[in-house]
Amino acid sequence: MLVATVATSVALTRDPLRQAMLVSLYGLVLGVLFFVFQAPDVALSQTVVGAIALPLMVLLALAKVRGDEEQK
């Protein structure tokens, strides 16, 4: 239920910055779920990619876009 709730909140959020933070939370919750289901290798991969790498790339892209908008 927690995974479904966080996923729905990610889909319904309009602000890209908040959406990036919720995607990070979603990746963390999904990683914990994989760990509970005794898949620690998948949980570690999901945590690294879903909770760290993906939100970081989104935040860097947002910073680049906002920086380009300020220069115009």
C-alpha distance (Angstrom), angle and dihedral (degrees) to the residues before:
residue distance angle dihedral
M1 . . .
L2 3.80 . .
V3 3.81 92.5 .
A4 3.80 91.1 49.7
T5 3.79 92.0 48.1
V6 3.80 94.4 50.1
A7 3.81 91.7 44.5
T8 3.81 90.8 52.1
S9 3.78 91.7 48.9
V10 3.83 90.0 51.1
A11 3.79 90.6 52.3
L12 3.81 93.8 47.2
T13 3.81 97.0 46.5
R14 3.81 114.2 100.6
D15 3.81 101.8 -173.1
P16 3.83 108.9 87.8
L17 3.81 93.6 -147.7
R18 3.80 93.1 53.3
Q19 3.78 89.7 43.0
A20 3.81 90.6 55.7
M21 3.80 90.3 51.9
L22 3.79 91.6 48.7
V23 3.81 91.0 48.5
S24 3.79 87.1 55.4
L25 3.79 90.7 51.2
Y26 3.81 89.9 46.7
G27 3.81 90.9 53.1
L28 3.79 90.8 49.8
V29 3.81 93.6 48.7
L30 3.80 90.8 47.4
G31 3.81 90.2 49.7
V32 3.80 90.7 52.6
L33 3.80 89.8 48.8
F34 3.80 91.2 52.9
F35 3.80 89.6 49.0
V36 3.81 91.2 51.3
F37 3.80 89.1 52.3
Q38 3.82 88.6 54.6
A39 3.79 99.3 -106.6
P40 3.81 101.5 123.4
D41 3.81 95.2 163.3
V42 3.80 91.9 54.1
A43 3.81 90.0 43.4
L44 3.79 91.6 54.3
S45 3.80 92.5 47.7
Q46 3.80 91.8 47.3
T47 3.78 92.4 48.9
V48 3.79 93.4 50.2
V49 3.78 95.8 44.9
G50 3.81 101.7 31.0
A51 3.79 101.0 37.2
I52 3.81 101.3 32.6
A53 3.81 117.5 15.4
L54 3.82 101.8 40.4
P55 3.83 96.9 46.5
L56 3.81 89.8 44.8
M57 3.80 91.1 54.4
V58 3.81 91.1 47.7
L59 3.81 92.0 49.4
L60 3.81 91.4 48.8
A61 3.81 90.5 50.0
L62 3.81 91.0 49.1
A63 3.79 90.9 50.3
K64 3.80 90.5 50.3
V65 3.80 93.3 48.7
R66 3.80 93.3 46.3
G67 3.81 90.6 46.7
D68 3.80 90.8 52.3
E69 3.81 90.9 48.8
E70 3.81 91.7 52.7
Q71 3.81 91.6 52.5
K72 3.81 91.9 56.4
